[in-house]
Amino acid sequence: MFNIGDKVVYPMHGAGIIESIEEREILGERKQYYVMRMPIGDLKVMVPLQSINCIGLREVVDESTVDKVLDRMKNFEEEETTSWNRRFRANMDKMKSGDIYEVAEVVRSLMFRDEEKGLSTGEKKMLDNARQILISELALARDLQAEQVFELIDEIISSHT
């Protein structure tokens, strides 16, 4: 169970802060929901309490993990994947995992590929989504503004391409 004020990550959506726990009736069913405020995009998301394990809701990482994630982004080795389709599916699986290291790898590899060869429309959309997920968690973990984290990631990538 999480509490009001906890910083949590909702895979494929990003990190947010639990603002309340409410009971709502939706489609004829009464359930309890975490109501999360997502700082990027200023969205509110309702997550059913009974589904938190299967969707992978977890706490935001700590400072030392943030440092490790940023270090991995700096020292990333680009692997050549044969086809766009395989690369897209592999990246989607990484994002669905909810693992910050996997999401950072997607951001890093797509940003690198964009600098080197350009991205397809689908991969550009995936990069935007992955970057938003990563930035939201790093911003909450370090109490930074999203723009500051975006600049930090952009600096890491541009210095290693």
PyMOL commands that set and color helices and strands:
alter all, ss='L'
color gray80, all
select helices_A, chain A and resi 49-55+63-74+84-97+100-116+121-142+146-158
alter helices_A, ss='H'
color red, helices_A
select strands_A, chain A and resi 7-10+14-26+29-38+43-48+58-59
alter strands_A, ss='S'
color yellow, strands_A
deselect
rebuild
show_as cartoon
